[in-house]
């Protein structure tokens, strides 16, 4: 199943709520988020001339276009407010789901409890609360 969380992703002029896959294998030194082309269009994100390359499982690599502006990303929870984190965005052709890097997950306070069952909590909830994944949302 994987762990999916509901995020509010904002540019200077627009915000959209969507699910996102928390991928601990997406290693990044900075808070980073992969955005499908359809979501980038909906947010009005402009791509830069910068291209990011990612190593993927199986030894391959994929390329993505960097967004010109940083996004603000925050968890959407029913029981508490969450801060918005500045994040670098990459727009990846062929990807239809939002993907959160390990660093962005860290900055959002996400702790994966069980990746198969889709269970997670926030860092300050360890041992006290278990949250369940939201359904995937595909952008096509």
C-alpha positions as CSV (number, residue, x, y, z in Angstrom):
1,X,0.0,0.0,0.0
2,X,2.6,2.6,1.0
3,X,2.2,5.6,3.2
4,X,0.2,8.4,1.6
5,X,-0.6,11.7,3.3
6,X,-2.9,14.6,2.4
7,X,-0.9,17.7,1.6
8,X,-1.7,21.4,0.8
9,X,0.7,22.5,-1.9
10,X,0.9,26.2,-2.5
11,X,2.5,28.6,-4.9
12,X,2.4,32.4,-4.4
13,X,-1.1,32.5,-6.0
14,X,-2.7,29.1,-5.6
15,X,-3.1,26.2,-3.2
16,X,-4.2,22.6,-4.0
17,X,-4.9,19.7,-1.6
18,X,-3.9,16.3,-2.9
19,X,-2.5,13.0,-1.6
20,X,1.2,12.3,-1.8
21,X,3.3,9.1,-1.5
22,X,5.9,9.3,1.2
23,X,9.0,7.6,-0.3
24,X,11.8,7.0,2.1
25,X,13.9,5.8,-0.9
26,X,13.6,9.2,-2.5
27,X,16.8,10.6,-0.8
28,X,17.4,14.3,-0.9
29,X,19.5,16.8,1.0
30,X,16.8,19.4,0.7
31,X,13.0,19.3,1.1
32,X,11.9,18.1,-2.3
33,X,8.6,17.1,-3.9
34,X,7.9,15.5,-7.3
35,X,4.9,17.0,-9.0
36,X,3.0,15.4,-12.0
37,X,2.7,17.7,-15.1
38,X,-1.1,17.9,-14.6
39,X,-0.7,19.2,-11.0
40,X,2.0,21.6,-12.1
41,X,-0.4,23.0,-14.7
42,X,-3.2,23.3,-12.1
43,X,-0.9,25.2,-9.8
44,X,0.4,27.4,-12.6
45,X,4.0,26.3,-12.0
46,X,6.6,27.4,-14.5
47,X,9.5,25.1,-15.2
48,X,13.1,26.4,-15.3
49,X,15.9,25.3,-17.6
50,X,17.3,23.2,-14.8
51,X,16.9,19.4,-15.1
52,X,17.2,17.1,-12.1
53,X,18.2,13.4,-12.6
54,X,17.2,10.7,-10.2
55,X,18.5,7.2,-9.7
56,X,15.7,4.7,-9.5
57,X,15.4,1.1,-8.3
58,X,16.9,-1.3,-10.7
59,X,19.8,0.9,-11.7
60,X,18.0,3.3,-14.0
61,X,17.6,7.0,-14.0
62,X,14.8,9.5,-14.8
63,X,14.9,13.2,-15.5
64,X,12.6,16.0,-14.2
65,X,12.3,19.7,-14.7
66,X,12.8,22.0,-11.7
67,X,10.1,24.5,-10.9
68,X,11.2,28.2,-11.1
69,X,9.7,28.9,-7.6
70,X,9.8,27.2,-4.3
71,X,6.5,25.7,-3.1
72,X,5.1,25.7,0.4
73,X,3.9,22.3,1.5
74,X,2.0,21.3,4.6
75,X,0.1,18.3,6.0
76,X,-3.7,18.5,6.1
77,X,-4.9,17.0,9.3
78,X,-8.4,17.1,10.9
79,X,-7.1,17.3,14.5
80,X,-4.2,19.9,14.4
81,X,-2.7,22.6,12.4
82,X,0.6,22.0,10.6
83,X,3.3,24.4,9.4
84,X,4.0,25.0,5.8
85,X,7.5,23.9,4.7
86,X,9.4,25.5,1.8
87,X,10.2,22.8,-0.8
88,X,11.9,22.5,-4.1
89,X,9.6,21.0,-6.8
90,X,10.5,18.8,-9.7
91,X,8.0,18.2,-12.5
92,X,8.4,14.6,-13.8
93,X,6.9,13.6,-17.1
94,X,5.2,10.2,-16.8
95,X,4.7,10.4,-13.0
96,X,1.0,10.7,-12.0
97,X,1.3,10.9,-8.2
98,X,2.9,13.4,-5.9
99,X,6.0,12.0,-4.2
100,X,7.6,13.4,-1.0
101,X,11.3,13.0,-0.4
102,X,12.8,11.7,2.8
103,X,14.0,15.2,3.8
104,X,10.6,16.7,3.2
105,X,9.0,13.9,5.2
106,X,11.5,14.6,8.0
107,X,10.7,18.4,7.9
108,X,7.0,17.6,8.0
109,X,7.5,15.4,11.0
110,X,6.3,12.2,9.3
111,X,7.3,8.9,10.9
112,X,6.4,5.7,9.0
113,X,5.2,3.0,11.3
114,X,4.2,0.3,8.8
115,X,4.7,0.9,5.1
116,X,2.7,-2.2,4.0
117,X,-0.4,-1.3,6.1
118,X,0.1,2.5,5.3
119,X,0.4,3.5,9.0
120,X,2.2,6.6,10.1
121,X,2.3,9.3,12.8
122,X,4.0,12.6,13.5
123,X,7.3,12.6,15.4
124,X,5.6,14.0,18.6
125,X,2.9,11.3,18.5
126,X,5.2,8.2,18.6
127,X,3.6,5.6,20.8
128,X,0.4,7.7,21.3
129,X,-1.3,7.9,17.9
130,X,-1.4,5.9,14.7
131,X,-2.6,7.6,11.5
132,X,-3.8,5.8,8.3
133,X,-2.9,6.5,4.7
134,X,-5.3,8.5,2.5
135,X,-6.3,7.0,-0.9
136,X,-3.9,7.7,-3.8
137,X,-4.8,10.6,-6.1
138,X,-3.6,10.3,-9.7
139,X,-3.0,13.4,-11.8
140,X,-3.5,12.8,-15.5
